[in-house]
């Protein structure tokens, strides 16, 4: 029964990675593609971590796996934000929606 559960979680992890990879391939721009990176960076490692936990129980191997998953879960939102910000800078030259000199002209007198 344990082997079946491990295979199910590994299969789910592989399926999530495959579906997300297809989503990345068919989306038009970096903003849309980044939505499909999130399941690969968060959900797939959790599913594989559960499979490792089922296979080896609470051990140093599973503790190291969950520590790495924790670091990935913490770093992933920051990495996504930095990626989108870099794409925005490359696209428009500035990360803000309006540049400071444009905002001063549109606000009017105070």
N, C-alpha and C positions, 0 to 999 in steps of 0.2 A: 504494500500500500504506500509506503514511503517513497519508493522509486517512482510510482505513478504520479504522486503529488509533485515530486521534483521535476519530472518530465512535463507535467502540465504547466508549472510556473516558468520553466525554461522555454516552453513553446509559446506561452503568452508573451514573454519578454521578446522573443524573436519576432512574433507577429506584430507587436507594437513597433519594433524597430523597422520592420519591413513596410508597414503601412505609413509610418512617418516618413520614411525615405522616399516612398512614392509621392507623398504630399509635397516634399521638398522639391522633387523633380518637376512637378506640374505647375507649381506656383510661379507667378510672373516676376515678382520683385523680392528684395531682401526682407521687406516688412512682412509680407505674407509667408515667406519661407520660414521665418523665425518662429512662427506659431507651431510649426511641425517639428522644430528642434527640441522643444520643451518636453514632449513625451519621451524622446530618446534620452534626454539628459536626466530626467527625473523618474519616470515610470518604469522604464526598462531596468535600470539598476536596482530599484526596489524589488521588482519581480525576481530578478536573478539573486538578490540578497535573500529573499524568502526561500528560494530553492536551496541556496547554500545552508541556510539555517535549518531547514528540514533535513538536509543530507547529513550535516555534521553536528547538529545540535548546538548548544551554547559552548563554544570553544574559542580558542584564540583566533582561529581562522574566521569564524563568523563575526567575532568582535572586530577584527581588522576590516572585514567587508563592510560592516555597518558604520564603522568610522569613516571609511572612504565614501560611502553613500551619503553620510551626513555632510561631509565637506562638499560633495557635489551639489547637494540640495541647498547649501548656503551660498555657494559660488555661482550657481546657474542663473539666478535672477540678475546678479550684478554683471555677469558676462553677457547676458541678453541685452541689458540696458546699454552697456558699452558698445555692443555690436550695432544696435539701432542708432545710437548717437554717432558712431563713425560713419554709418551709411548716410545719415542726415547731413553730416559735414561734407562728405564727398559729393552729395547731390546738390546742396544749396550753398555750401561755403560756410555755413554757420549752423549750430545745433538748435538755436532758438527759432520759434515760429516767425517772429519778426525781428529784424536786426535793430539794434539800439537807435541808430539814426532814423530809421523808419518809424519807430514807435514814438519818438519825440514829435515828428511831423503830424502824425495821425491823431494824437491826443488833443491838440488844440491848446488854447491858453488856459491857464489855471487861475 
